[in-house]
Amino acid sequence: MNKEKCDKKEAIFNSTVKLITENGFDATPISMIAKDAGVAAGTIYLYFKDKQALINELYLELKEQLTFALINGYTPNLSIRVALELLYRNYLNFMLQNNAKFLFFEQFASSPYIYNLTKEEGLRIYHPVIEIFEKAKKEKVIKNIPNDIIHAQVFAPLRTLIRQQINGQFEFDEETIELTFQVSWDAIKS
């Protein structure tokens, strides 16, 4: 894809994230996204079949960004606890630096817009994180429970607190980060 196409697609993605987090999926028509992105509505249809396809492709793009951020600094020689804390802190930092993306993820997770193929592709993209969970279970450092439960125990409490910070009801500091990670760790460790 040439630079101009990449720039237009990025503008479309950025506008979609912004507008969906402000207005919701249903109240964000293609025409609004096009206007905000500075492109013609027809341009969006050159890249995406419809709004649902746009949202699904955007989700996968954001999932790649998130996964890349999560595993930043990870090496296989880290202890499992240190590796999971790194994932935890990387998740926190990514979401606090990208509030609109966080809110998009929150909306998309329970949206009827998600395709089954998008869910499968999202899992493929997220595989490096799942591999860390599998390694931890194999080494018997954490409980042998389904990865969805591990993920929920590590990240769901964090998502709740991130949402509260975005709403001005909570403020992360180092003590809180350490405490919340410890609670999550205690829930999954063997």
C-alpha positions as CSV (number, residue, x, y, z in Angstrom):
1,M,0.0,0.0,0.0
2,N,1.4,3.4,-1.0
3,K,2.0,6.2,1.6
4,E,-1.1,8.2,0.6
5,K,-3.3,5.2,1.0
6,C,-1.7,4.4,4.3
7,D,-2.2,7.9,5.5
8,K,-5.9,7.9,4.4
9,K,-6.5,4.6,6.1
10,E,-4.8,5.7,9.3
11,A,-6.9,8.9,9.3
12,I,-10.0,6.8,8.8
13,F,-9.0,4.5,11.7
14,N,-8.2,7.4,14.0
15,S,-11.5,9.1,13.2
16,T,-13.4,5.9,13.7
17,V,-11.8,5.3,17.1
18,K,-12.5,8.8,18.2
19,L,-16.0,9.0,17.0
20,I,-17.1,5.6,18.2
21,T,-15.8,6.3,21.7
22,E,-17.6,9.6,21.7
23,N,-20.9,8.5,20.1
24,G,-21.0,4.7,20.1
25,F,-21.1,2.3,17.1
26,D,-24.7,2.9,16.0
27,A,-24.5,6.7,16.2
28,T,-21.3,6.9,14.1
29,P,-22.2,6.7,10.4
30,I,-19.7,6.4,7.6
31,S,-20.4,10.0,6.6
32,M,-19.4,11.3,10.0
33,I,-16.2,9.2,9.9
34,A,-15.4,10.5,6.4
35,K,-15.9,14.1,7.4
36,D,-13.8,13.8,10.5
37,A,-11.0,12.0,8.6
38,G,-11.1,14.6,5.8
39,V,-11.9,12.1,3.1
40,A,-15.0,11.5,0.9
41,A,-17.4,8.8,2.1
42,G,-16.7,6.9,-1.1
43,T,-13.0,6.7,-0.2
44,I,-13.9,4.7,2.9
45,Y,-15.8,2.2,0.6
46,L,-12.6,1.8,-1.5
47,Y,-11.0,0.3,1.6
48,F,-13.9,-1.3,3.4
49,K,-17.1,-3.1,2.3
50,D,-19.1,-1.4,5.0
51,K,-18.9,0.0,8.5
52,Q,-18.9,-3.4,10.1
53,A,-15.8,-4.4,7.9
54,L,-14.1,-1.1,8.9
55,I,-14.7,-1.7,12.6
56,N,-13.5,-5.3,12.4
57,E,-10.3,-4.4,10.5
58,L,-9.7,-1.5,12.9
59,Y,-10.1,-3.9,15.8
60,L,-7.4,-6.2,14.4
61,E,-5.1,-3.3,13.8
62,L,-5.5,-2.2,17.4
63,K,-5.1,-5.8,18.6
64,E,-1.7,-5.9,16.8
65,Q,-0.7,-2.6,18.4
66,L,-1.8,-3.8,21.9
67,T,0.0,-7.2,21.5
68,F,3.2,-5.5,20.4
69,A,3.0,-3.2,23.4
70,L,2.3,-6.0,25.8
71,I,5.3,-8.1,24.9
72,N,7.6,-5.1,24.7
73,G,10.7,-6.0,26.8
74,Y,9.7,-9.7,27.2
75,T,12.4,-12.3,26.9
76,P,11.8,-16.1,27.5
77,N,14.4,-16.1,30.3
78,L,12.3,-13.8,32.5
79,S,10.7,-15.5,35.5
80,I,6.9,-16.1,35.0
81,R,6.0,-13.6,37.7
82,V,8.2,-10.9,36.2
83,A,6.9,-11.7,32.7
84,L,3.3,-11.4,33.8
85,E,4.0,-8.2,35.7
86,L,5.7,-6.8,32.5
87,L,2.5,-7.7,30.5
88,Y,0.4,-6.1,33.2
89,R,2.4,-2.9,33.3
90,N,2.7,-2.7,29.5
91,Y,-1.1,-3.1,29.3
92,L,-1.7,-0.4,31.8
93,N,0.7,2.0,30.1
94,F,-0.7,1.4,26.6
95,M,-4.3,1.9,27.7
96,L,-3.5,5.0,29.8
97,Q,-1.7,6.5,26.9
98,N,-4.4,5.5,24.4
99,N,-7.7,6.2,26.2
100,A,-9.8,6.2,23.0
101,K,-8.4,2.9,22.0
102,F,-9.1,1.5,25.4
103,L,-12.7,2.7,25.2
104,F,-13.0,1.3,21.7
105,F,-11.8,-2.2,22.9
106,E,-14.3,-2.0,25.8
107,Q,-17.2,-1.3,23.4
108,F,-16.1,-3.8,20.7
109,A,-15.7,-6.7,23.1
110,S,-19.4,-6.9,23.6
111,S,-20.5,-5.6,20.2
112,P,-22.6,-7.5,17.6
113,Y,-20.3,-6.0,15.0
114,I,-17.5,-8.5,15.7
115,Y,-17.2,-11.3,13.1
116,N,-16.2,-14.8,14.1
117,L,-13.3,-14.6,11.8
118,T,-12.2,-11.4,13.5
119,K,-12.3,-13.2,16.9
120,E,-10.1,-16.0,15.5
121,E,-7.7,-13.6,13.9
122,G,-7.6,-11.6,17.1
123,L,-6.6,-14.8,19.0
124,R,-3.9,-15.5,16.4
125,I,-2.5,-11.9,16.8
126,Y,-2.6,-12.3,20.6
127,H,-0.8,-15.7,20.5
128,P,2.5,-14.4,22.0
129,V,0.6,-13.5,25.2
130,I,-1.2,-16.9,25.2
131,E,2.2,-18.6,24.8
132,I,3.4,-16.9,28.1
133,F,0.3,-18.2,29.9
134,E,0.9,-21.7,28.5
135,K,4.5,-21.6,29.5
136,A,3.5,-20.6,33.0
137,K,1.0,-23.5,33.3
138,K,3.5,-26.0,31.9
139,E,6.1,-24.9,34.5
140,K,3.3,-25.1,37.1
141,V,3.9,-21.6,38.3
142,I,0.3,-20.7,37.8
143,K,-2.9,-22.7,38.0
144,N,-3.8,-25.0,35.1
145,I,-6.9,-23.0,34.3
146,P,-8.3,-21.9,30.9
147,N,-6.4,-18.9,29.3
148,D,-9.6,-16.9,29.3
149,I,-9.8,-17.1,33.1
150,I,-6.1,-16.2,33.4
151,H,-6.6,-13.3,31.1
152,A,-9.7,-12.1,33.1
153,Q,-7.9,-12.5,36.5
154,V,-4.9,-10.4,35.3
155,F,-6.5,-7.8,33.1
156,A,-10.2,-7.4,34.1
157,P,-9.5,-5.7,37.4
158,L,-7.0,-3.5,35.7
159,R,-9.6,-2.5,33.0
160,T,-12.0,-1.5,35.8
161,L,-9.5,0.8,37.4
162,I,-8.4,2.3,34.0
163,R,-12.0,3.1,33.3
164,Q,-12.3,4.7,36.7
165,Q,-9.1,6.8,36.1
166,I,-10.4,7.9,32.7
167,N,-13.6,9.1,34.5
168,G,-11.6,10.9,37.1
169,Q,-12.6,8.6,40.0
170,F,-9.2,6.9,40.5
171,E,-5.5,7.7,40.1
172,F,-2.8,5.0,39.6
173,D,0.4,5.4,41.5
174,E,3.3,2.9,42.0
175,E,1.9,1.5,45.2
176,T,-1.5,0.9,43.6
177,I,0.0,-0.7,40.5
178,E,2.1,-3.1,42.7
179,L,-0.9,-3.9,44.9
180,T,-3.3,-4.6,42.0
181,F,-0.8,-6.8,40.3
182,Q,-0.2,-8.7,43.5
183,V,-3.9,-9.4,43.9
184,S,-4.1,-10.6,40.3
185,W,-0.9,-12.7,40.8
186,D,-2.3,-14.3,44.0
187,A,-5.5,-15.3,42.0
188,I,-3.6,-17.3,39.4
189,K,-0.3,-18.5,41.0
190,S,-0.1,-22.2,41.9
